[in-house]
Amino acid sequence: PRFEAAAVAASLARGATMLFGVPTMYHRLAEQAERDAAVARSLADARLLVSGSAGLPLREHRRIEAATGRGVLERYGLTETLINTAVRASEGARPGSVGRPLDGVALRLVDDARSPLDAHDDATLGEVAVRGPQLFDAYLNRPDATAAARDGDGWFYTGDLATRAPDGAIRVVGRRATDLIKTGGYKVGAGEVEAALLEHPAVREAAVKGVADDDLGERIEAWVALRDDVTARPDELAEHVASLLAWHKRPRRVHVVEALPRNAMGKVLKAALGGEIP
């Protein structure tokens, strides 16, 4: 009925060889593996550790590998598409990347006008569009929604923002609707700011989004939950982000909360940020 690290370890100890999880699960596994050698051993004995649903923070990649000697492989898909990209088992873990498109999957990044972007610099942001046999046929009884998401050439526009590396590997940074922040003439991905916040030793979890601002268009705001018995000032966290990324990517406001609102799959509910935080 609920995720428990001990139950996962017990299943692996009984002969299970592959674990498929979401980032929240791996975060909890990392916490447990650092305290419990039996959990660390069971994860180390697994043939394959796979994460999906959302990007696995670099910090959790490092913690799992340090505790178990095993890397976590990421993949990328949607309900409408099944799996589009994956880090191959033969390649080993590639923290921060969801890998290259699977055989038969066509993938491209597009700009605001849905024109293809040729950049392979792992920096230029674009929306992910995919085409191939993995696509759904249509939204049930929603021809308008289908027409808005799929074009006449068969491309499906996912709404996800990503960059592309020179070898074609994709790094997803968030959703276009909630994670693309246009601030002071710059485009900033919320995911990279969240990753920077998680590099601070006091931060347990973080979420970032754009908030309407009369001067900047949108300002970057962050919600963070701190580790037990550790404190950090909001301005200290903002300066930490600026030191890792760039000054314009720092959060203009940092809210310290007890926990972030999440759905049953462990995804942060960004629409609830700024409202009641459970």
Disulfide bonds with the S-S distance in Angstrom:
none
